[in-house]
Structures are given as structure tokens and as C-alpha cells.
């Protein structure tokens, strides 16, 4: 299973270099899929985890903007309020099922727990497309996300290259979602390939807020002052961990995924060593294009299958950001919504 994801990850990482090689030719979809127009005025409902960070907010922005390009209508855009909010999200899915939608884009708060509600939607002819994170249902038509195992193994490989004897504190994120579990599986596998690397922490808990990264980072740094690096599952956890190291006076460098509003600043302060881009805007745009293709019954190119995910996925290419290349990367085009953008009301 892991070998499959690693192989796909290497292919995807290689592809990213081709897609990003010439910024002058960059477009809104970055070559992910050929854009199409809707054959009919399709209605799409959306529910995602939250609107707290640039990842989910970026996905939402990408969905809204690309819907205009594809000629589809987003009739509702819900957020469940956080990871683990299954009951709240099921209620939102039930609401969407009453709104005469053709498809639902689901950014699930948990891997399990959605079987019954997804079946009720698909029994009504509503297509389900997984957004950004996996969900455990073979009734899902397809998903658009990233290779989570490859993200973890790439982060571990970077740390090993910097320091083969690294002492790494780990903040794997909350218990329940599959994305961070797969990501940590990849990081652990990468650490085993680096004989001198030692991991400390390794406990799934809390949420994905900056406060979680700060509190867990502080606790681990106090217990392990010898730490050279910190692995944080994503986004705000990485920002929080970097702020904790700065406050304590530790030289431990953070590796993480997803760019936040503070990421570039912390990279230039040498607090965050490397970030894997999780381009929320690009994921959102790609979701609309693939959902439109599903509803048009067009070809669905470049899908992969395998591992623990029971449906095919399009995997957005990985790209590593460091202080050396972050200024030349198209953050505003692919990763971050405009600072003044607000979630629109569809009521």
C-alpha cells in the first residue's frame, strides 16, 4: 500500500517540476485538467471542514471563482465548524439534498461516518465529489486532493538530507481524519529510511489551530530541548510550532505543509525550513472542473486509485517551498485567496 503511494508521489513530484518550470506560462489550473463548460446549468452544493485557514478558505475561493468559468451554480457553501464535526456536516448534507442539486462537493471532517447520508444522496442521483481530504465511501464518484503519504515522506526526506541524525518532534494533528494519519505514515516511513533520525511525540490529538501547534510545540520542546526539527502536519500547526520555538529560543526548524499568512515571514526568519504547497485555490478550481466533467459525462483524465481510498482521485502535484524560492512562487494564484475576500452568502 505504502509503496504504491510512494511511487505515485514520486511521479507527481516529478510532474510538478514540469508544470511549474516556467511561471510565465502558469494559468489558473496549472495544467491540472483541460477546462470545460457545463452542458447544462448544473447546481452544486458544497460543505467543507471550516473557513479558518487559507487551505479551506482557498478551496472555497477556487470553487466560487471557477464556477463562473465553468458555467455552474453553487447554491450553498457550508462549513461544518472543524474536524470531527460529523453530525453538523451530516445535517448540512441533508439540507443540500433538499435543494435540487446535481452534485455535492464534500470536504469531510472525518474519514468515517458518512456512509448512510452519502447513500441517501446518491440514491437521489446526486454525485459526490471528495474535496481536499479522503472520505471512506465507495459511493463517492471521485476526489481531488494530494498524495498524503508522499507529503509525509517528502518532508522526512528533506529533514534527513539536512541532518541525518535529526531529533524530530512530531505534531501529527487530530485523531479521526485520514489525511493526517496517511501523512504521518509517510513521515514515519521516511524516518525509517534515515537510520539516525529519532522521532519524539507521535500522538494524534487536538485540532489544527495555531494554538494547538503552539501548545504541543512548547510542551515537546520543554521535554526535548535537543530537538533539531519539528514535523507539523499542516498549516496552522506548523505556524504555531514555529512561534513556540521562537518564544522558547529553540533553534529547531519546522517542516510542514500548507502556506499560512505567517509562513513566508517565518521562513525568512529561518524558523520554517520547508513547506509543501497545498494549493487550496487550485484544488477548488480543479474540483469544479472535474465535477463539471462528471455531470457532463466527459472523460476524467489523470485519475489514480489504490491504497485505503475506495474511489479514484486526481492528485495535485507536490511542490517544495523554501526561503530560496518562495518569493518566485505564485502564492496568490494557487494557494491563498485575496486577503479581502469573504465567504459569499447563497441564501
N, C-alpha and C positions, 0 to 999 in steps of 0.2 A: 504493500500500500504506500509506504513512505517513499520507496524507490520510484514509484510511478509519479508521485507529486514532485519529487526532486527532479526527475527527468523533464517533466513539463516545465518546472521552474527554470531550468537551465535554458530550455528553448525560448521561453518567454523573455528571460533576461536578455538573451542574445537579440531577440526581435526588437526589444526596446531600444537598443543602440541604433538599429536601422531607422526606427520610427522617429527617434529624437536627434538623429545625426545632423540634420540641417534645420535650425529653428526658423529659417526664412520660409520653409515650406509647411510649417506647422499649421494645421487647421483645427476647427473646433472639435473634431472627432479623432484627431491624431492618427488617422489611418485605421482605426479600430474596426469600422464597418462602413460600407458604402451607403450613404444616406438615401432613404426612400421617402415617398409621400404616402399618406394614408389613402387607400382606395375609397374609404367611406369616412364620415365624421365620427370616428370612434370615441367612446367615452371611457376614461381611465380613472380609477381611484387609487390612492396611494396612502399607505401607512408605514412610517419608519420609526426607529427607536426613539429619537429625540431631535431637538433642534439646538442642542447645547454647543456642539463643537463644529469646526469647519468641515469635518468629514460629512456628517449627515446634513448639515446646512448646505454644503456644497452639492451634495447629491440632489437635494430638493431644488436648488437653483438650476442645476443642469436639467432636471426634469421639466421645470416650468419653461425654461428658455427653449429647449429642444422641441417641446410640444408645439410651439409656434412654428418651428421649421417643418415639422412633420405633418402638421395639419390635424392634430388630435386634440381632444379637450380633456384637461384634468378637472374632474368635477369636485374632488375633495383631496386635501393634503393634510393627513393627520400625523401626530406624533404621540407615541404611547407614554412617554414620560421617563424612559430609562430602561436599561437592561433588566430582564426578569419580569417586566410588566405584562405578563401574558394575558391576564384577564382583561386588562384595559385594551389591549390590542385586539383581542377576540371580539370585544364589543364594537370596536371600530370596523373590523371586517364585516360584522353582522350589519352595521349601518351601510357600508358600501354595497352590500348585496341587495339592498333595497333601492338603490339609486340607478338602476338600469345601466350598469357599467358593462363594458365588453371585456375588460381586463382589470386586474388588481396588481399593483407593484407592491411587494411586501418586503420591507426591511425588518426582519423578525427580531424580537427582543430575546429570544431563546431558541435553541436548536429544536427542542421537543415541545409538544403540547398543542400543535396546530392541526393535527390530522382531521378531526371532526369538522372544524369550521372550513378548512380548505375543501373537504369533500362536499360540504353544502354549497360552496361557491361553484365548484367545478360541475356539480350536478345541474346547476342552472346555466351552464355553458360559459362561465366566466373563466378566462385564462389567468393563471397565477404565474407571475414572474418574480423570482427572488432577487432582492436588491442588496448588494454590498456584503451580506453575510448569508451563510447557508441556513436552510431550514429542513428538518427531517421529514420530508413527504415526497413520495414518488408521484404525487399528483401535480406537483409543480412542473410547469412546461419547460422552463429553463431558468438560468440565473446569470447575472453579470456581477463579477466580483474579482478577487485576486487570489493567487495561489498562496494560501496562508502558510503551508509548510515551507514553501520556498522563501517566503519573507523571513521566517524564523531562522532557517539555515543560512540565508544570506547575511543576516545580522551577526550570527555566530561566526561565520567565516571572516567577516570584517574584523571582529574583535580578535580572533586568533591571529590574523595577519598582523595586527598592531602589536599584540603581546601574546605569544604562545602559552605563557604561564599566567594568563589573566585570572584575577579573582573577581567573579561577576556576581553582583546582587541582582536578583530577578523579581520583577513585579509583573506577574502573568495576567493580571486583570480578574474580572469577576468569575464566579463559578456559575456554570449553566450554559452560556453561549458556546458555540462550536468554534468560531473563528479564532479566538484567542487560545483555545486548547490546541488546535491544529498548529497555530503559530508557535506555541511553546514546544510542542512535539518537534517541530523543525529546529528550534533553537537547541533543545537538548541533544538531538541527533548531531547537529553541527558541533556542539561542545565535545561529544564523544570522539569526534574525528580530530579533536585538538587535545592530545593527551595531557597537556599541562594545565588546561582550563578547569577551574573549580567553580561550581555554582552554589550560591547561598540564597536561601529564601524559598523559592519554588512553591509558594502557597497561593492558590486561587481564592481571592476574597475581595470585598469592597465593590466599588463601581469603577468608572473610567474618568472620574473628575480629577481636576488638578489637585484638589485636596487629598484624594486617595494617593496620588503619586508623591505628594509632599509627606504625608504621614508615614506611608510604608517606606519611602526612601530614607526618611530621618531615622526610623527605628532600625532599619537594616544597617545604615552607616554607623550608628552607635554600636551595634553588635559586632560589626565587621569593619573596623577602621582601615584594614589593609586592602579594602576593595579598590580595584583599578577601573572597573567598569560597572555600569548599571544597565540591565536589559529591562525596558519598559514596553509593555505590549503595544501601546499606541498613544498617539496624540497627547491628550492632557496628562496622562500618566507620565510620559516622558518629560513634559514641561515641568510637572510637579517635582519629579525626581531630580531634575537639573537644578531647580530652585532650592531644593533641600540640600544638595551637595554644595551649592554656593553659600548658603546660610551657615552650614556647619564648617565650611572651609576645607572640604574634601576635594581632592583632585580627580575623583572618579568621573569618567566620561560616560555619557549616556548614549545608548543606541536604541532607536525606536522606529516607529512608522507613523506617518501622517504629519503634515505640517500644521502647526497652530500659529496664531498671531505672534507668539513669542519665540517660535522656533528659530527664525533667522537670527534674531538678536542673540539667543543663547548659543547658536553655532559660532557666531563671530566672537563670542566670549570664551570659546573653547570648552563649553560645558556640554553641548551635544556634539558628538563626534560624527555621527552619520544617521540619516533618516531615509527610510524608504518612502518615496512618494506614494500616497494613496489618493489619487486624483478624484476627489468626490464629484467635481463638476463634470469631468469626463465620464465617470461612471454613470451619472444621472443622464447625460446626453445619450450614452450608449444604450442605457435601459429603454429610453423612449424609442430609439431606432429599432432595437430588437423586438420590443413589444409591438411596434407597428408592423414589423415583418411577420410576427406570429399571427396577428389579426388579418393581415393581407394574404396569409398563407404563402409568403415568399420563402426563398431559401434562407436558412440560418447558418451563415458561414462561421468557420473557425471555432466550433464548439468542441469541448473535450469532456470526457467522462472518466470515472474511476474514483478510487478512494471511498471515503464514507458518505459522499454526497450522492443521493439517489436520483439525480437528474443531470442533464448536460449543462455546462457552463461556458460562458465566454470569460476568459481570464485577461484582465487588463495587464499590459506589460509592466514589469518592475523597473524602477529607476532609482539609483542611489544618489542622494544629495549630501554633499559635504560643504564646508565653508568655501571650498575652491570653486564649486560650480553652481552654488545655489543662486547667485546673482544673475546668472545667464539662463536660468530655467524659467519656463512660462508658468509661474505660480498662479497668476491672476487668470490665466486662460484655462487651466486644468484643475487646480487644487482648491482655490479659495474664491468664494463668492465675493462680490463687491461689498466693501465694509458697510455701506449704507443700505444694503438690500435687506428687506424684511419679508417674512413668510406671507404670501398673499392670502386673502380671505376668499373662499369659494362659496360662501353661504349665500 
